[in-house]
Amino acid sequence: MALELSLASVSASPPAGVLAPPPPLAPPGKEQQVAGVGILLQISMLVLSFVLGHVLRRHRFYYLPEASASLLIGLVVGGLANISNTETNTRTWFNFHEEFFFLFLLPPIIFQSGFSLSPKPFFANFGAIVTFAILGTFIASVVTGILVYLGGLTFLMYKLPLVECLMFGALISATDPVTVLSIFQELGSDVNLYALVFGESVLNDAMAISLYRTMSSVRSHAAASENFFMMILQFLETFVGSMSSGVGVGFISALLFKYAGLDVDNLQNLECCLFVLFPYFSYMLAEGLGLSGIVSILFTGMVMKHYTYSNLSDNSQRFVSAFFHLLSSLAETFVFIYMGFDIAMEEHSWSHVGFIFFSIIFIVVARAVNVFSCAYLVNMSRPEHRRIPLKHQKALWFSGLRGAMAFALALQSVHELPEGHGKTIFTTTTAIVVLTVLLIGGSTGTMLEALDVVGDENTSIENYEDNNGYMPPTYEEGTSSGGGLRMKLKQFHKSTTSFTALDKNYLTPFFTSQTDDDDDDFGEQPQNRRVRFYDQ
């Protein structure tokens, strides 16, 4: 829109040496009216989306999940705008800036992902989750990038440079199984399967962003691409630096709420305000340092839920949980609405249909390589009763929907890559998000029933209550194979058990207000046992 206006002004400019007439002033109140109509349109679509989602969920109609309904609403509204020849006015009403997306929509979604983690099953499967999220995402992004590059060399699809193919592989490897998880919750599924899908999607975002930024930096500095060591170092700088920033802010917030004495009745507003500000502080700190704010706020959410949350008063705990859930739901619904609206309104590069078609095939293949290879490595280090069954591996493979994060990175690539390349990647990503949300999201219920993972009553849930809420792998003397890889994997899983002991014995008592008499299961959020000032 801004480009069209600038071109129009250039074409209408007078000859050199002649003063241009001042632009006509907008009628008083016109800008406020346009803004008001735009906000009204957005609120109307949000209301319709939430009501429709509630009706579908109430009638257990799983073929059209809430995310799919929101996306279709955006498609319909955008299509009607095109038909009625009001595209320009509607685009003005539905003004959407990339900065608004990254600064206000993504942070609450990502923070809620880390904040809503259930610690017991997450840490019980921590080794497997890290394997899928870190190693698996790396495998998926590299396999996708290489296949897309080879497809271009063999003239199967639009040809892109190798670094740009790897950028595309990184951004499209970010999964968002919000639809699958919501159906998991309603139909009931194995607790370990839910933890694997959710945990992988949370850490997977951080890994995908770090890989994308690394590839983007390599592309902008061509000399760096010749040094593989520098590329690895740059990735570690982005990922580890962002993670350290987020964890540090989370620990600072835990100490503040532990010792500041804010959990008295007349300070609950201050307590809640400070808690809400810390995530954005973490995000902006990382961005200011040249790191990834999304990775930082993700780990801030995990740390604040595990440590800071227990230092709040009971009323504040209820408020912040509801508040961030509300923000996340609004933001995520708006993102899917905008994606549908954007498909109908924007000019996409649909000329490269082959690129979209083969990219979908390559993503499916890369996801399979990711899931089944990582599951094989995890099962090598686990005893027989703790191995990931094949039906859970298939469910993991099926759960690889693409969503807000992939769309956000593709939107960013439009500005970082040449016009034709960035537009092609953005169009392909949008099409993949739509297809996975509509097709995979709509068939999730059928898939769960076919794989017989609906209503799984996993006996391991009871085992969570033993050993302080954890199920560390138990290795029998006779089952050790002696293989080097197997032994290293076992050592890795044992190290996660050591971390849980470190957390229970040192970190939790230091950062939370638990007393020595507390006998809570590790991983459960310790209840606030501090006596209110007025109850003393």
C-alpha positions as CSV (number, residue, x, y, z in Angstrom):
1,M,0.0,0.0,0.0
2,A,2.8,2.4,1.0
3,L,4.6,1.4,-2.2
4,E,1.6,2.2,-4.3
5,L,1.2,5.6,-2.7
6,S,4.9,6.4,-3.2
7,L,4.7,5.4,-6.9
8,A,1.6,7.5,-7.4
9,S,3.3,10.5,-5.9
10,V,6.3,10.0,-8.1
11,S,4.3,9.7,-11.2
12,A,2.3,12.9,-10.4
13,S,5.4,15.0,-9.4
14,P,5.9,18.3,-11.3
15,P,9.0,19.0,-13.5
16,A,12.2,20.0,-11.8
17,G,12.3,23.6,-10.5
18,V,8.6,23.8,-10.0
19,L,7.3,23.7,-6.4
20,A,5.0,20.8,-5.7
21,P,1.6,21.7,-4.3
22,P,1.0,20.6,-0.7
23,P,-0.8,17.3,-0.3
24,P,-4.5,17.6,0.3
25,L,-5.4,17.4,4.0
26,A,-7.5,14.5,5.2
27,P,-11.0,15.5,6.4
28,P,-11.1,16.0,10.2
29,G,-11.8,12.7,11.9
30,K,-11.3,10.6,8.7
31,E,-8.3,8.8,10.0
32,Q,-10.0,8.0,13.3
33,Q,-13.0,6.7,11.4
34,V,-10.9,4.4,9.2
35,A,-9.0,3.1,12.3
36,G,-12.3,2.5,14.0
37,V,-13.7,0.6,11.1
38,G,-10.6,-1.5,11.0
39,I,-10.7,-2.3,14.7
40,L,-14.4,-3.1,14.4
41,L,-13.7,-5.5,11.5
42,Q,-11.0,-7.3,13.5
43,I,-13.1,-7.6,16.6
44,S,-16.0,-8.9,14.6
45,M,-13.9,-11.7,13.1
46,L,-12.4,-12.6,16.5
47,V,-15.9,-12.8,18.0
48,L,-17.1,-14.9,15.2
49,S,-14.1,-17.2,15.4
50,F,-14.4,-17.8,19.1
51,V,-18.2,-18.4,18.9
52,L,-17.8,-20.8,15.9
53,G,-15.0,-22.6,17.7
54,H,-17.1,-23.0,20.8
55,V,-20.0,-24.4,18.8
56,L,-17.8,-26.8,17.0
57,R,-16.1,-28.0,20.2
58,R,-19.4,-28.3,22.0
59,H,-20.8,-30.6,19.2
60,R,-17.5,-32.5,19.1
61,F,-17.0,-31.7,15.4
62,Y,-13.3,-32.4,15.1
63,Y,-13.1,-32.1,11.3
64,L,-13.0,-28.3,11.6
65,P,-10.8,-27.3,14.6
66,E,-10.7,-23.7,15.9
67,A,-7.5,-22.8,14.1
68,S,-9.1,-24.0,10.8
69,A,-12.3,-22.1,11.5
70,S,-10.3,-18.9,12.1
71,L,-8.3,-19.3,9.0
72,L,-11.5,-19.9,6.9
73,I,-13.1,-16.8,8.4
74,G,-10.1,-14.7,7.2
75,L,-10.3,-16.3,3.8
76,V,-14.0,-15.6,3.4
77,V,-13.7,-11.9,4.5
78,G,-10.7,-11.4,2.2
79,G,-12.5,-13.0,-0.7
80,L,-15.6,-10.9,-0.2
81,A,-13.4,-7.8,-0.2
82,N,-11.9,-8.8,-3.5
83,I,-15.3,-9.5,-5.0
84,S,-16.8,-6.3,-3.9
85,N,-13.9,-4.2,-5.3
86,T,-13.2,-2.7,-1.9
87,E,-9.7,-4.3,-1.6
88,T,-7.9,-1.0,-1.2
89,N,-10.3,0.3,1.5
90,T,-10.4,-3.1,3.3
91,R,-6.6,-3.3,3.3
92,T,-6.5,0.2,4.8
93,W,-9.0,-0.9,7.5
94,F,-7.2,-4.1,8.2
95,N,-3.8,-2.4,8.5
96,F,-1.2,-5.0,9.6
97,H,2.4,-4.1,10.3
98,E,5.2,-6.7,10.7
99,E,6.4,-4.9,13.8
100,F,3.0,-5.4,15.4
101,F,3.2,-9.1,14.6
102,F,6.7,-9.6,16.2
103,L,6.3,-7.3,19.1
104,F,2.7,-7.9,20.3
105,L,1.3,-11.1,18.8
106,L,4.2,-13.6,18.9
107,P,5.6,-12.9,22.4
108,P,2.4,-13.9,24.3
109,I,2.0,-17.0,22.2
110,I,5.6,-18.2,22.8
111,F,5.6,-17.2,26.5
112,Q,2.4,-19.2,27.1
113,S,4.0,-22.2,25.4
114,G,6.8,-22.2,28.0
115,F,4.5,-21.1,30.8
116,S,2.0,-23.8,30.3
117,L,4.4,-26.7,30.3
118,S,3.5,-29.5,32.7
119,P,6.8,-30.1,34.5
120,K,6.3,-33.7,35.5
121,P,5.9,-35.4,32.1
122,F,8.1,-32.8,30.5
123,F,11.1,-33.6,32.7
124,A,10.4,-37.3,32.8
125,N,10.8,-37.3,29.0
126,F,13.3,-34.5,28.9
127,G,16.0,-36.4,27.1
128,A,13.6,-37.5,24.4
129,I,12.2,-34.0,24.0
130,V,15.6,-32.4,23.6
131,T,16.6,-35.1,21.1
132,F,13.5,-34.4,18.9
133,A,13.6,-30.7,19.3
134,I,17.3,-30.0,18.9
135,L,18.7,-32.9,16.8
136,G,15.4,-33.6,15.1
137,T,14.8,-30.0,14.0
138,F,18.4,-29.7,12.7
139,I,17.9,-32.9,10.7
140,A,14.5,-31.8,9.3
141,S,15.8,-28.4,8.3
142,V,18.9,-29.7,6.6
143,V,17.1,-32.5,4.8
144,T,14.4,-30.1,3.6
145,G,16.9,-27.5,2.5
146,I,19.0,-30.0,0.6
147,L,16.0,-31.7,-1.1
148,V,14.7,-28.3,-2.2
149,Y,18.1,-27.3,-3.5
150,L,18.5,-30.6,-5.4
151,G,14.9,-30.2,-6.8
152,G,16.0,-26.8,-8.2
153,L,19.1,-28.3,-9.7
154,T,17.1,-31.0,-11.5
155,F,14.5,-28.4,-12.7
156,L,11.7,-30.0,-10.7
157,M,11.0,-26.7,-9.0
158,Y,12.0,-23.0,-8.8
159,K,15.8,-22.9,-8.2
160,L,17.1,-21.1,-5.1
161,P,20.7,-20.7,-3.8
162,L,21.7,-23.3,-1.2
163,V,21.8,-20.9,1.8
164,E,18.3,-19.7,0.9
165,C,17.1,-23.3,0.7
166,L,18.5,-23.9,4.2
167,M,16.8,-20.8,5.4
168,F,13.5,-22.1,4.0
169,G,14.2,-25.5,5.6
170,A,14.8,-23.9,9.0
171,L,11.7,-21.7,9.0
172,I,9.4,-24.5,7.7
173,S,10.7,-26.9,10.4
174,A,9.0,-24.9,13.1
175,T,5.9,-27.0,14.2
176,D,2.8,-25.7,15.8
177,P,0.6,-28.6,16.8
178,V,-2.0,-26.5,18.7
179,T,-4.9,-28.2,16.9
180,V,-3.5,-31.7,17.6
181,L,-2.9,-30.9,21.3
182,S,-6.4,-29.5,21.8
183,I,-7.9,-32.7,20.4
184,F,-5.4,-34.8,22.5
185,Q,-6.8,-33.0,25.6
186,E,-10.5,-33.5,24.7
187,L,-10.2,-37.1,23.5
188,G,-7.6,-38.2,26.0
189,S,-4.2,-39.6,25.1
190,D,-1.1,-41.1,26.5
191,V,0.6,-38.6,28.9
192,N,4.0,-39.3,27.5
193,L,2.8,-38.8,23.9
194,Y,1.3,-35.5,24.8
195,A,4.5,-34.4,26.6
196,L,6.6,-35.4,23.5
197,V,4.4,-33.5,21.1
198,F,4.1,-30.4,23.2
199,G,7.6,-30.3,24.5
200,E,9.1,-30.8,21.0
201,S,6.9,-28.0,19.6
202,V,8.0,-25.6,22.4
203,L,11.8,-26.1,22.1
204,N,11.5,-26.6,18.3
205,D,10.6,-23.0,17.9
206,A,13.7,-21.8,19.6
207,M,15.9,-24.1,17.5
208,A,14.2,-23.1,14.2
209,I,14.6,-19.4,14.9
210,S,18.3,-19.9,15.8
211,L,18.9,-21.9,12.6
212,Y,17.1,-19.4,10.5
213,R,19.0,-16.4,11.9
214,T,22.3,-18.3,11.5
215,M,21.6,-19.0,7.8
216,S,20.4,-15.4,7.3
217,S,23.6,-14.1,8.8
218,V,25.7,-16.5,6.6
219,R,23.9,-15.2,3.5
220,S,24.4,-11.6,4.4
221,H,28.2,-12.2,5.0
222,A,29.2,-14.4,2.1
223,A,32.7,-14.9,3.4
224,A,31.4,-16.5,6.6
225,S,29.8,-19.3,4.5
226,E,33.2,-20.6,3.7
227,N,34.0,-21.2,7.4
228,F,31.8,-24.0,8.8
229,F,33.2,-23.4,12.3
230,M,32.1,-19.8,12.3
231,M,28.6,-20.8,11.3
232,I,28.4,-23.2,14.2
233,L,29.8,-20.6,16.5
234,Q,27.2,-18.1,15.3
235,F,24.4,-20.5,15.9
236,L,25.6,-21.3,19.4
237,E,25.9,-17.6,20.1
238,T,22.3,-16.9,19.1
239,F,20.8,-20.0,20.8
240,V,22.8,-20.1,24.0
241,G,22.9,-16.4,24.4
242,S,19.1,-16.0,24.0
243,M,18.5,-19.0,26.3
244,S,20.9,-17.6,28.9
245,S,19.2,-14.2,28.7
246,G,15.7,-15.7,29.2
247,V,16.8,-18.0,32.0
248,G,18.6,-15.1,33.8
249,V,15.6,-12.8,33.7
250,G,13.4,-15.7,35.0
251,F,15.8,-16.3,37.9
252,I,15.9,-12.6,38.7
253,S,12.1,-12.4,38.8
254,A,12.0,-15.5,41.1
255,L,14.3,-13.8,43.6
256,L,12.5,-10.5,43.4
257,F,9.1,-12.1,44.2
258,K,10.6,-14.3,46.9
259,Y,12.2,-11.5,48.9
260,A,10.3,-8.4,48.0
261,G,7.3,-9.4,50.1
262,L,4.7,-8.5,47.5
263,D,2.2,-11.3,48.3
264,V,0.1,-9.2,50.7
265,D,-3.5,-8.4,49.9
266,N,-3.0,-4.7,49.1
267,L,-0.1,-5.3,46.8
268,Q,-1.6,-7.8,44.5
269,N,-2.0,-5.3,41.7
270,L,1.7,-4.5,41.9
271,E,2.6,-8.1,42.0
272,C,0.6,-8.9,38.9
273,C,1.9,-5.9,37.0
274,L,5.5,-6.8,37.7
275,F,4.9,-10.4,36.7
276,V,3.4,-9.4,33.4
277,L,6.2,-7.0,32.6
278,F,9.1,-9.5,33.1
279,P,8.4,-11.5,29.9
280,Y,8.5,-8.4,27.7
281,F,11.6,-7.2,29.5
282,S,13.2,-10.5,28.6
283,Y,12.1,-10.2,25.0
284,M,13.3,-6.6,24.5
285,L,16.6,-7.3,26.3
286,A,17.5,-10.1,23.9
287,E,16.4,-8.0,20.9
288,G,18.5,-5.1,22.2
289,L,21.5,-7.4,22.5
290,G,21.1,-8.6,18.9
291,L,19.8,-12.1,20.1
292,S,16.5,-13.8,19.6
293,G,13.7,-12.3,21.7
294,I,11.4,-15.3,20.9
295,V,14.0,-17.8,22.2
296,S,14.6,-15.7,25.3
297,I,10.9,-15.2,26.2
298,L,10.3,-18.9,25.7
299,F,12.8,-19.9,28.4
300,T,11.7,-17.0,30.6
301,G,8.2,-18.6,30.5
302,M,9.6,-22.0,31.5
303,V,11.7,-20.6,34.4
304,M,9.0,-18.2,35.7
305,K,6.4,-21.0,35.7
306,H,8.7,-23.4,37.6
307,Y,10.2,-20.9,40.1
308,T,8.6,-17.5,40.1
309,Y,5.0,-18.7,39.9
310,S,5.1,-20.4,43.3
311,N,6.3,-17.1,44.9
312,L,3.0,-15.4,44.0
313,S,-0.1,-15.1,46.2
314,D,-2.9,-17.5,45.4
315,N,-5.1,-14.7,43.8
316,S,-2.1,-13.5,41.7
317,Q,-1.4,-17.1,40.5
318,R,-5.0,-17.4,39.3
319,F,-4.9,-14.0,37.6
320,V,-1.6,-14.4,35.7
321,S,-2.5,-17.9,34.5
322,A,-5.8,-16.7,33.1
323,F,-4.3,-13.5,31.8
324,F,-1.5,-15.1,29.7
325,H,-3.9,-17.8,28.5
326,L,-6.3,-15.0,27.3
327,L,-3.6,-13.1,25.6
328,S,-2.2,-16.2,23.9
329,S,-5.7,-17.3,22.6
330,L,-6.5,-13.8,21.2
331,A,-3.1,-13.5,19.5
332,E,-3.1,-17.0,18.1
333,T,-6.7,-16.7,16.8
334,F,-5.8,-13.3,15.2
335,V,-2.7,-14.8,13.5
336,F,-4.8,-17.5,11.8
337,I,-7.4,-15.0,10.8
338,Y,-4.8,-12.8,9.3
339,M,-3.2,-15.7,7.5
340,G,-6.5,-16.5,5.8
341,F,-7.1,-12.8,5.1
342,D,-3.6,-12.4,3.7
343,I,-4.0,-15.3,1.2
344,A,-7.1,-13.6,-0.3
345,M,-5.8,-10.0,-0.3
346,E,-2.0,-10.2,-1.1
347,E,-0.4,-10.8,-4.4
348,H,1.3,-14.2,-4.0
349,S,3.8,-15.9,-6.3
350,W,1.4,-18.6,-7.4
351,S,3.4,-19.1,-10.7
352,H,5.7,-21.5,-8.9
353,V,3.2,-24.2,-8.2
354,G,5.8,-26.9,-8.6
355,F,7.9,-25.3,-5.8
356,I,4.9,-25.6,-3.5
357,F,4.0,-29.1,-4.5
358,F,7.5,-30.6,-4.2
359,S,8.1,-28.6,-1.0
360,I,5.2,-30.3,0.7
361,I,6.5,-33.7,-0.4
362,F,10.0,-32.9,0.9
363,I,8.7,-31.6,4.2
364,V,6.8,-34.9,4.8
365,V,9.9,-36.9,4.0
366,A,12.1,-34.7,6.3
367,R,9.6,-35.0,9.1
368,A,9.7,-38.8,8.8
369,V,13.5,-38.8,8.8
370,N,13.4,-36.5,11.9
371,V,10.9,-38.5,13.9
372,F,11.9,-42.1,13.2
373,S,15.7,-41.5,13.4
374,C,15.4,-39.6,16.7
375,A,13.0,-42.2,18.1
376,Y,15.5,-44.9,17.2
377,L,18.2,-43.1,19.1
378,V,16.0,-42.5,22.1
379,N,14.9,-46.2,22.2
380,M,18.5,-47.3,22.1
381,S,19.1,-45.6,25.5
382,R,15.8,-46.7,27.1
383,P,14.8,-50.0,28.7
384,E,12.1,-52.1,27.0
385,H,9.2,-50.8,29.0
386,R,10.1,-47.1,28.4
387,R,10.6,-47.2,24.6
388,I,8.5,-45.0,22.3
389,P,6.1,-47.4,20.6
390,L,5.6,-47.3,16.8
391,K,2.1,-45.9,17.0
392,H,3.4,-42.9,19.1
393,Q,6.1,-42.3,16.5
394,K,3.5,-42.2,13.8
395,A,1.4,-39.8,15.9
396,L,4.5,-37.6,16.3
397,W,5.1,-37.6,12.6
398,F,1.5,-36.7,11.9
399,S,1.5,-33.9,14.4
400,G,4.0,-31.7,12.5
401,L,1.6,-28.9,11.6
402,R,3.1,-25.5,10.6
403,G,1.7,-22.4,12.2
404,A,2.4,-18.9,13.5
405,M,6.2,-19.3,13.8
406,A,6.7,-20.5,10.3
407,F,4.5,-17.8,9.0
408,A,6.3,-15.1,11.0
409,L,9.8,-16.2,9.7
410,A,8.5,-16.4,6.1
411,L,7.1,-12.9,6.5
412,Q,10.5,-11.8,7.6
413,S,12.2,-13.5,4.7
414,V,10.3,-11.3,2.3
415,H,12.4,-8.3,3.4
416,E,15.6,-10.2,3.7
417,L,15.7,-12.1,0.4
418,P,15.5,-10.8,-3.2
419,E,11.9,-10.0,-4.2
420,G,11.2,-13.1,-6.3
421,H,12.8,-15.5,-3.8
422,G,11.3,-14.1,-0.7
423,K,7.8,-13.9,-2.3
424,T,8.1,-17.6,-3.4
425,I,9.1,-18.7,0.1
426,F,6.3,-16.7,1.7
427,T,3.7,-18.0,-0.7
428,T,4.9,-21.6,-0.2
429,T,4.9,-21.3,3.6
430,T,1.4,-19.8,3.6
431,A,0.1,-22.6,1.4
432,I,1.8,-25.3,3.6
433,V,0.3,-23.7,6.8
434,V,-3.2,-23.6,5.3
435,L,-3.0,-27.2,4.0
436,T,-1.6,-28.7,7.2
437,V,-4.0,-26.8,9.4
438,L,-7.1,-27.7,7.3
439,L,-6.1,-31.3,6.3
440,I,-4.0,-32.6,9.1
441,G,-5.9,-30.6,11.8
442,G,-9.2,-31.8,10.5
443,S,-8.2,-35.5,10.3
444,T,-6.5,-35.6,13.7
445,G,-9.4,-37.3,15.5
446,T,-9.6,-40.0,12.8
447,M,-5.8,-40.4,13.0
448,L,-5.8,-40.9,16.8
449,E,-8.6,-43.5,16.5
450,A,-6.8,-45.3,13.7
451,L,-3.5,-45.4,15.7
452,D,-5.4,-46.5,18.8
453,V,-3.9,-43.8,21.0
454,V,-7.2,-42.2,22.0
455,G,-8.0,-42.7,25.7
456,D,-4.7,-44.4,26.4
457,E,-4.5,-45.2,30.1
458,N,-0.8,-45.2,30.5
459,T,0.3,-47.0,33.7
460,S,3.3,-44.7,33.8
461,I,1.1,-41.9,35.1
462,E,1.1,-43.7,38.4
463,N,4.8,-43.9,38.3
464,Y,5.0,-40.2,38.1
465,E,4.0,-40.1,41.8
466,D,7.1,-42.3,42.6
467,N,10.6,-41.1,42.7
468,N,9.5,-37.5,43.2
469,G,7.5,-37.3,40.0
470,Y,10.1,-38.6,37.6
471,M,10.6,-41.8,35.6
472,P,14.4,-41.9,35.0
473,P,15.5,-44.7,32.8
474,T,16.5,-47.8,34.8
475,Y,19.3,-49.8,33.2
476,E,19.6,-53.5,34.0
477,E,23.0,-55.0,34.2
478,G,22.1,-57.7,31.6
479,T,20.7,-55.3,29.0
480,S,23.8,-53.1,28.4
481,S,25.0,-53.7,24.9
482,G,28.4,-52.2,25.5
483,G,28.1,-50.2,22.2
484,G,29.7,-46.8,22.2
485,L,26.7,-44.9,20.9
486,R,24.3,-46.7,23.3
487,M,26.5,-45.9,26.3
488,K,26.7,-42.3,25.3
489,L,23.0,-42.0,25.0
490,K,22.5,-43.7,28.3
491,Q,24.9,-41.2,29.9
492,F,22.9,-38.3,28.4
493,H,19.7,-39.6,29.9
494,K,21.4,-40.2,33.2
495,S,22.6,-36.6,33.1
496,T,19.0,-35.4,32.8
497,T,18.2,-37.3,36.0
498,S,21.1,-35.6,37.7
499,F,19.6,-32.2,36.7
500,T,16.3,-33.1,38.3
501,A,18.1,-33.9,41.5
502,L,20.1,-30.6,41.3
503,D,16.9,-28.7,40.8
504,K,15.0,-30.3,43.7
505,N,17.8,-30.1,46.2
506,Y,19.3,-26.7,45.4
507,L,17.6,-24.6,42.7
508,T,14.0,-25.0,43.9
509,P,14.8,-24.2,47.6
510,F,16.9,-21.2,46.6
511,F,14.6,-19.6,44.1
512,T,11.2,-20.4,45.6
513,S,9.6,-20.0,49.0
514,Q,9.3,-23.7,49.7
515,T,10.2,-24.7,53.3
516,D,12.1,-27.9,54.2
517,D,8.8,-29.4,55.4
518,D,7.2,-29.2,52.0
519,D,6.8,-32.6,50.5
520,D,5.6,-31.7,47.1
521,D,6.4,-33.8,44.1
522,F,9.2,-32.4,42.2
523,G,7.9,-30.9,39.0
524,E,4.7,-29.8,40.5
525,Q,4.5,-26.1,41.2
526,P,5.0,-25.7,44.9
527,Q,2.0,-24.0,46.4
528,N,2.5,-20.7,48.0
529,R,3.0,-21.4,51.7
530,R,3.9,-17.9,52.7
531,V,1.6,-16.5,55.4
532,R,-0.1,-13.3,54.3
533,F,0.8,-10.2,56.3
534,Y,-2.8,-9.7,57.5
535,D,-3.1,-13.4,58.6
536,Q,-0.2,-13.3,61.0
